[in-house]
Amino acid sequence: MLLSVGELAKRSGLTVRTLHHYDSIGLLVPSSRSDAGYRLYDRANIERLHRIQALRRLGLSLTDIGNALSGPEVPLTEVIDRQLAQIERELAQALRLKRQLIELRTQLAAGQAPDLAQWLDTLELMTMYENYFSPEELERFPLLNDADAQAEWSAMVDMVQGMIDRQLPPDAHEAQILGLRWMRTLQRDTGNNADFLSRLDKMHASEPAIQASSRITPEVQNFVRHAVMEGRMAIYARYLEPHELAFMREHYPTHMNDWPILVAALRKEIAMGTAPESPTVQALAKRWMELFRSYAGDDPQTHLRFRKAHDNEPELMAGSFVDAELLQYLHKAFATLYAKA
């Protein structure tokens, strides 16, 4: 069955002018023309138009759509799946907006004067969070949905800012204790999800409005990071030689932000059921050792002292997003890695 350009426009909800434009840029070329020269579209054209509309809804430009469709053809089922996922995101966003509107209406009906500026700021922040987290993740995010968690974080930020204002050094015992508490709470409120943590860090670095709302500024983050490092250094000092501790102090900060990314990658492989002997996991295990040696050096005796510290001091793992399951997985990967060496 062939459709004229007018019929296709009517059934697709597009204008004839749009279809003419798609033809002129080579995005949707009619399969044939009538004797009178009118454009005619066949089943393959209609399927391609569905892909175009689906990709358009995903936010792609016409140029990007043309590039995407010029390569290996994406199965139509995959295109539909993407559309369904987009609709789910839109529905979740609409549901959150509905809840906000109901709350606002309830306040107005009760004669209360809601803080509209704060309400609008909340909507703006929600939109920003949606750029980094799925609707399902946002539903479980305590900082958005748990008043007690919000109050706890606000209190911790106050304490950190107070230490900064007092010019308390990060190696002060008070700062070390707070730094470790911060990391334990962060691990709890992210569900022990290191990937969640990485995206949180990226969001805070990219969104000034998030920093202003949470008051977790780069200065606060830097203080906490150094307080955590100093807290761990104080524990390692019981096991390492002075020159080993000095080497660690010099090199440990270099890759602090790389660990959550690596832990997240390993957890992903665990969730997928990837064997520790697989090339992907072997590469991650190798990266783990590279990061470890970057601050521990290459002396086997030093490595033994680190291992003893971790065996005796569970506090070293607090807020690290590393647990027994991940360590066991890594040990299996290391066994294969060392066997190849």
FENQUIQUI-V155740 format. One record per backbone hydrogen bond with DSSP energy under -0.5 kcal/mol. CO is the residue of the C=O (numbers start at 1). NH is the residue of the N-H. Records with the same first field share a line. If there is no record, write none. Layout:
CO->NH ; NH
This chain:
3->41
4->8
5->9
6->10
7->11
8->12
9->13 ; 14
15->19
16->20
17->21
18->22
19->23
20->24
21->25
22->27 ; 28
23->26
32->40
34->37
38->34
39->5
40->31 ; 32
41->3
42->46
43->47
44->48
45->49
46->50
47->51
48->52
49->53
50->54
51->55
52->56
53->57
54->58
55->60
56->59
61->65
62->66
63->67
64->68
65->69
66->70
67->71
68->71
75->78 ; 79
76->80
77->81
78->82
79->83
80->84
81->85
82->86
83->87
84->88
85->89
86->90
87->91
88->92
89->93
90->94
91->95
92->96
93->97
94->98
95->99
96->100
97->101
98->102
99->103
100->104
101->105
102->106
103->107
104->108
105->109
106->110
107->112
108->111
112->114
114->116
115->119
116->120
117->121
118->122
119->123
120->124
121->125
122->126
123->127
124->128
125->129
126->130
127->131
128->131
129->132 ; 133
134->138
135->139
136->140
137->140
138->141
140->142
141->144 ; 145
142->146
145->147
146->150
147->151
148->152
149->153
150->154
151->155
152->156
153->157
154->158
155->159
156->160
157->161
158->162
159->163
160->164
161->165
162->166
163->168
164->167
169->172
172->176
173->177
174->178
175->179
176->180
177->181
178->182
179->183
180->184
181->185
182->186
183->187
184->188
185->189
186->190
187->192
188->191
189->142
190->193
192->194
193->197
194->198
195->199
196->200
197->201
198->202
199->203
200->204
201->205
202->206
203->207
206->208
207->210 ; 211
208->212
209->213
210->214
211->215
215->217
217->221
218->222
219->223
220->224
221->225
222->226
223->227
224->228
225->229
226->230
227->231
228->232
229->233
230->234
231->235
232->236
233->237
235->238
236->239 ; 240
241->245
242->246
243->247
244->248
245->249
246->250
247->251
248->252
251->254 ; 255
252->255
253->256
255->258 ; 259
256->259 ; 260
257->261
258->262
259->263
260->264
261->265
262->266
263->267
264->268
265->269
266->270
267->271
268->272
269->273 ; 274
270->273
275->278
278->282
279->283
280->284
281->285
282->286
283->287
284->288
285->289
286->290
287->291
288->292
289->293
290->294
291->295
292->295 ; 296
293->297
298->300
299->303
300->304
301->305
302->306
303->307
304->308
305->309
306->310
307->311
308->312
309->313
312->314
313->316
314->317
315->318
317->320
323->327
324->328
325->329
326->330
327->331
328->332
329->333
330->334
331->335
332->336
333->337
334->338
335->339
336->340
337->341
